[in-house]
């Protein structure tokens, strides 16, 4: 009987390949897929693209899933790191996120909202909080953030204890356990309920600014109180808009603070 002696050789090759993969990720960072669902918000998408391109974490891609009547394909063609998916009909937000993740190439997923502001170091900070081990059970989210209400010059501080939906960062394996539900609203709430992850909270309010512009899809808290009314009662942040927002994005958000509606 002849025995094959190639298995140790294969084991060594596999070990070398795994080591090379680890070293590559250490050198450039793992590929992070940023997934964004949108519908008929071309001005916000234009700004969202700028936010993505200014991120200091560069080993990333942006997957935009659009079901709007005003397609933004042209705005999403500025970089080979962009991937644009246009849907033929109105689709639930949760479904759009699932479609984006299915098309994504990264092992880590970062959910981005199309109408919020992300500091240039946001992605780097989010990914750095994903644990190296046991990440299948973990999810990163912002514990606190800033709020800009259209027509108001001041910034508000959210307070602590949140898991902001526009900041969720998790492994593809976590998503494989339970996808986003096929719902128009509250997709983040139900995703957290379904996967029951260990939550790693990040307290860095200046890295994420939630924008309330009058056409948001999230309008009621779980206690049915209006979201904007709640946010208006929050304390003012100690810094003005100009000291928080990246200079290249400042005029856009100042226009919102002056009450100019950026979309229909």
N, C-alpha and C positions, 0 to 999 in steps of 0.2 A: 504494500500500500504506500502511495506517495502522499506525503503531507505538504500542504502549501505553507511556505514560510514567509508570506508577504504581509501578514497582518501587522507585525511590529513596525514594518516600514510604513504601512498606511497610517498607523497610529501616530508615528513621528510626523508624517506629512500633515495630518489633521491638526496636531498640536502646534506645528509651525504656522499653519494657516490661521488658527485661532489666535495665536500670539500676534501675528501680523495685523489681524483685524483689531485687536485691542490696542496695539501701538498706533495704528492709523487713527482710531477714535480719540486716543489721548492727544495726538498731534493736531488734528483738525476738528475734533468733536464729532459726535455721531450725527447722522443726518436727521434733522428735525423737520417734519412736515407741518407747516402752519395751514390750517384748514379754515376757510371763511365762507359762510353762506351769505348771499346777498340777493336783493331784489329792488330794482329801480332807485338806487342811491348813487348815481354816477359821481357826484361831488364828494361824497364820503369815500367812495372807492378810490378816487384819485388821491385823497389824503391817506387812505389806508395803505396804498401802494408805496407812497413816500415813507410811511412809518416802517414798512417792511424793508425797503431798500436801505434805510438808515440804521438797521439793526447791526450791532457790532458782532453778533454771532452769525457768521456767514455760511456755515455748512447747513443750509436750510433751503426749503422750497416753499412756495405759496400756492396752494390749491384753492381756486375760487369757484364756487358752485353757484350759478346764477339762473334764476327762473323768471327774471323780470321781462317787462315789455320794452325796456331800454337796455339792450345788451351792452356790456362793458368789456367786450373782447379786446377792443383796441387799447384800453387802459391796462389790460393785463398781458400785453405783448412786449413789454419793455425789457424783459430779461429772460434768458433761457431757464431761470429758476422758477418761472411762473408756469402754472398749469391752469387752464381755464376750461370749465365744463358748463356748457349751456344746455338747459333743460327746456323741453318744448311746452311745458305747462306749469302752472302754479303748483308748488310741491311743499309739503310740510318741512319746517326748518330742521327737525330731527332727521328726516330722510335725506335732506341735502348734506348734512354733516356726515352721515354714513356713506353717501356716495363719494364725498371728498376723501374720506379716510380710505375707502376701497381703492381710490386712484392714487393715493399717496405712496411714496416709496420709503419714507423714513420709518425707523424703529420707534421713534418718539413722536407724539402728536401734540401740537399746540393749537388749541382753539383760539381763534381771533375773531372779535366782532368787527363788523365793517364800519361802525360809526364811533368807535372809541379811540382814545389816544394811547400809544405805547411808547414809552421812553426808549431811546436807542439801546440801552442795556437790558431791556425787559426780557428778551428771549434768552440771553446769556444767564441772567439771574434765575429764570424759571428752570432751565435745563440743569443748572448747577444744584438745584434742590431735589432733582430726581435721584433716588438712591441707586447705587450700583447694583445692589442685590435686592431681591424680593420686590422688584418694582411692579410685578404683575398685580400686586395688591395695593399699590400706592398711587396717589394723585396729588399734584401740586396745585394750589389755588391761593389767590391773594386774600389775606385776612382783613385788609383795609385798603382804601383807595381814595382818590379825589373825585369830586363830582362837579361838573360844569353844567349849569342850567342855562339854556338859551335865554338871553335878555337880562342876565344877571352878571355883573362884573366880578363878583366874589367867587372863590372856590370854596367848596365845603369838604370837610373830612368825614368819611363814612362811619368812623368808629370801628371797633374790632369785633371779630366773631363771624365774619362773612366767609364764604367760599365763592368768590366772584366768578360768575359763569364765563365772562370774557377772558379769563386768565387760566382756564383749566389746561394742565399739561400732564400727559400720562403716556404710558407705553401702549403700543399697538395690542399687546397681549391682554392688557386690561380691557380694552374696547372689545376684543374678541369674546370676552366673557359675557358681555351684554352690550348690545348696540344702543344708540340713541333711539328713543321711541319715535314713531311716526306721528309727531304732534307739531302743531304750528307754534305753540308757546310752551314755556316751562320745560323745555327739553333738557336743560342742565339739571333742574331739580329732580326730574325722573331718572336721569342717568345716574346721579349720585345715589338715589334710592335703590336703583337696581343693582349697581355694582358694589355698593357698601365698601368703598375703599378706605384704606388708612390715609388720612388727609395730612399732607405736609403744608402748613400754612406759612405764607410769606408776608411779612410786615414791611412793605416798601411802598408807601402810598404814592410817591412821586413817580413811580414807574408805570402806573396805570391810572388813567383818568376816564371815568365813565361819563359819557356825554348824553344829556337829556335835551332833545331838540324838537319835541312835539310830535314826532312820528315814530317813536319807539314802539316795539312790539310788547315790551314788558311794561305794563301799566298798573298792575295791582300787586301788593304784597300778599303773603299767605293769609293775613288777617283781613284782606279786602281793602285795606287803606290804599289810597292813591300813592304811587311811587313818588311822583313829583312833590306832593304835599309833604311826604315824609322827609325827602331830601332837603326841602326848603327849611325845615326845622333843625337841620344839623349845624354844628358850630363852624364858623368860618376858619379856613386854613390860614396859617400865619404868613404864607408867601403869596404874592400875586401871580397871576397867570404867566406873566413875562419871565418869572424866575423858575418856572416849572417846565414849560413847553419848549421843545427844541426850536431855535430861531427860524428854521426853514418852515415850520408849521404854525408859527405864532399868529400870522395875519388871519389864517383860516379860523382859528379858535377865537380870536378877538372879534371877528365878524359875528360869530355865534353869540358871544357875550354881549354884543351890541344889539342883539335881537334879530339879526338877519337869518331867515330860514334858508338853510342850504339845500333843501329838497322840497318837493311839492307839499 
